[in-house]
Structures are given as C-alpha cells and as structure tokens.
Amino acid sequence: MADRFYVNCRLAPGDVSLRGPEAHHLATVLRARPGDAVFLFNGDGAEYPAVVVDASRNLVTLRVTGRDQPPRELGYRLEVAAPLPKGDRGDFLIEKLTELGVTDFVPLRTERTVVQPRDSRLDKLRRAVIEASKQCGRNVLMQIGKLTGWDEYCGKNDLPPVRLLAHPAGEMFLPARAASEGPERALAVGPEGGFTDDEVAMARSTGWTVVALGPRILRVETAAIALVVQATSLP
C-alpha cells in the first residue's frame, strides 16, 4: 500500500493542495517527487489514489486520479465507553480501538475516574485517530465524544440494543442472545478500581448485561480491547 495522507476537505478527481504537517511529512520526511503515488482520505469512507504534481516544504500539490472504497470498516455501530487511562496508555487505547474498527469512543466519568480530559486532550486524541487510520487503512474516522458521566451515558435512549459492561462479577461468557439482536454493540469498561456496586446496579436496571473477561483483573485498555474482540467475534 502506498503512503496515506489525511485531508480535511472534499476529494474528487482533480488537483488538491496538501498543507501543514501532512505536507511536511510527504515533502520533507518522505522526500516526495513529482509522479510519486499516494492515497488520500478525508473520513468519508473512500480512499483516493493520487500522484504528486509538485512538492515544497509546506505545500504539496497532488492530482487525484480515482475513488476507491475498500471494505475495511465493520459496517455497523460499535461504541466503546471507558474512562481514559493515564498518560500514554490513553493514546495506546485510542490507537488500538481505531485499528479494531470501533466506530465511537466515549470518555467516561465514573465515581472512581482519575483522568478527566479537557478539550485540548480530546483534540490530541482525535489526531491520534487520524494517525492510526493512516497506518491501518481505515477511511472512516472513529469519533471521540465529550466527557460523559456514567449516570447519563448508561441510560441513553439511542444506545444499541446489545449493551455489555465488563465487570469481574459478571457472566464468564458473552450472552448467546446478543447474536440474535443484530451486530451493533455498546461496550463499557470501568476505571482503575472498577465500577462501583451502585454503577453496576444502574447498568443492570437500564438493560446492560454484565460480563466477565476472565479470572484476572485487567487494565482499562486491556479490558476494552478484549471486550471489543469478543463482541466482534459473536456469530
């Protein structure tokens, strides 16, 4: 696969200008020359083959030559809600959820949440989604929502019918009934220290199924990845 670059504009066959960090990376780091082939994407689900027309340090002109739509998305909604882990672990979580095809990530505020990201942190995570998408080939960006309290989130009316909450006191397998209720899923993982008993009870009362991920206590990012893998493996 040729190098991929994100542009925040409409794409169609014809010339397009690439500026800022993406242009710098293409022109200076990769030393692009006229005629070099790349792919562009803007999050609309398509991938656009293009060739370099001209390259300077902060501006690259490319000619889009087509539009492809490779099947790299899940094709259904898969939402993960979890408190953001500390430091680089948060970046790791966002990168891996993007690679696994998650459509939406909601940073949670729970009773035991430690990290409550500000808007600037969420903006950096959105950039991390772009970088991960460039690497893994996704052409639809995983959406990162606003910081949301668990009491507000777990009872939302627009959540998928299959809602799974990871907790050591849950069932030791994912419920077979989920397979008959469509592929869309909402998945929730608690903070370090886990959801409180009251938060788990609130989830059960609003239709969530509580599931365990094994006999060991997992970090937030590990639990989220494991839950996504199991949820997407259901028939």
N, C-alpha and C positions, 0 to 999 in steps of 0.2 A: 504494500500500500504506500502511495506517495504521501509526503508530509501533508498534514491537515491544519487548516487555519480557520479561526472563528472570525466572522464579521457581523457587526450589529446593523445590518441593513438588508433590504430586499435584494435577492440574487436572481439573475436571469442571464441567458446568453448575451455576451457583450462585455465591454470593459468595466472594471471596477477598481477602485483605489483602496489599498490597504495601508493603514497608518498606525502610529503608536507602537506599542510593544510587539504586536504581531509582525508589523513591517520590519522592525529592528531585528527580530529573530530570523525572519526569512532572508533579509538582505545582508545583515552583518554576521550573524552566527552561522547560518547555512550557506552564505555566500552565493545567493541565487543569481542566476544569469538568464538573460532572455532565452526563452524556449524551454526552461525547466518546467516540469509538470507538478502540480499540486492539486489538492482538493480543498474547497471552501465549504463551510456550513454556517447556518445562522440560527439553527434551532427549529426550523420549520419542518423537519423530518426528512429533508432531502440532502444530498451531497452533490456538489457542483465541481466537476473537473475543470481545471483552468491551467493556463500557461502564463509564465511571466513574460510581460512585454518590456518592462523597464524597471530597474531597481536602484533606489538611492537609500541613504541611511534610514530615513524616517518615512519614506513613501515608496510603495511598490504598486505598479500598475499591472493588473492581470487581465487576461481575456477568458471569460467563462465560455466553455465550449459545449456544455450539456447539462443535464439534470438527471441524477440517478436517485433511486430510493431503495437502498439495500435493506433487507429485513433484519435489522439489528435491535429493534425495540420489542418489548414484551407484547404490546398490543392491548394491554388492559391496565387499569389503575393499580398500582402497588405503592401504598403510602406507609412510611415509617415515621413514628413519633418517638422521640427519646431525648432525655437531657443531653446536652453537648458535653462530651468528656473534656478534661483539661488539656490545654496545650496542643501539641502535635497529634495527640490521639483523636482530637476532633477533626483535624484535616484528614487523617487516615480513614476515619469513619465515612466522611463525605466522599472521598475518593472511591472507596470500595462499594458503597451503595450505588454510586454512579455506574461503576463497572458492572454491577449485578442487575442493572436495568430498573432500579427503583424510580418511580415517577415523581414522588413528592417526599420531602423530608420536613417534619415539623419539630423545631426545638421545643422541648417541654420544660415547664416549670412545675416541679413537684415539691412535696414537703421537704425532701432531702436533697434537692438540687443544689449543686455548688456553683456551677458556671451559668450565669445569666447573660448571654451575649448581647452586646449593644449592636446598633445598626451597622457600625463600621466593621464589626467582626462578621456579621452575616454577609456583608458585601464581599469580604475576602473569601468566604466560603463559596459564594456564587462564582467567584473567579476560579476557585478550585474545581468546581463542577465543570467549567469550560475546559480547564487543562486536562481533567480526567476524560472528558468526552473526546478531546482531540486524540488522546492516546488509545482509547478503547474502540473508537469508531462510532460512537453514538451521534445521532443527528437531531435528537430531541433532548433539551437540557432538563435535568432533574430540577424541579422547583424547590426552593427553600422558603418556607413560610416564616411568619413572625413568631416570636417567643409567645407560647400559649400555655396557660395554666391547665393542669390535668383535669380539674373540675369542669372547665369549659370544653376541653377537647373531647373527653370520652363520651359525652352525651350529644355530640353534634348530629344533626339530622341527616347530613349528606355523606356520612361515612359509608363505606362498602358494607354489605350485609355480613361478610365474614370479618370478624374483628378478633385478633389474637393478642393476648397480653402475656409476656414472658414473666414467669414467677416460679420460684422453687416449689411452692405449694400447689402448683398446677398439675394437670394430667401429664403423664410421661410420654404422650404421643399427640400428634395433631389430630383433631377430630375428623373422622371419616365424613361427617355430614358436610364439611366445608367443600368437598368435591362436587356436591350437588347444588351448591348455591352460587355458582359462577366463579370465574377466576379472580375477580377483584378482591383485594385484601387491604385491611388496615392493621398494622403491626405496631405494638407498643413495647418499649423496653424501659425499665426504670433506671434510676441513678445509682451511683455507688451507695450501697446500703439498701437498695431496692425500694419498691413501692411499699407504703405503709399498709397495714391491715385495712384501714378505712378507705384508702385509694383502691385497693383490690376489691373491696366490697362494692364501692361505687361502680367499678368496671363491670362486675357481675350483674349489677342491677340495671345496667344500660345495654346489656346484650353481648358483652365481651366474653370470650372463652379464655380461661386462664390455662396456660400450657407451660410445662417444664421443659428445659433443654438438656437435661442430664443431671447427674449426681453432683457435679462440681459448680461452684459459683463463678460465673463468667464476668469479665469486664463488660462495660456498656457496649463498646464497639464489637467485641467478640459475640455477645449475645445478639446484637442487631444483625450481624452477618449470618450467624447460624439460623436465626429465625427466618430471614429472607430466603435462605437456601431451602429450608424445609417447606416454607409456604409455597415456593415456586415449583417444588417437586411433587406437589399433590396432583393426582390424576384429574 
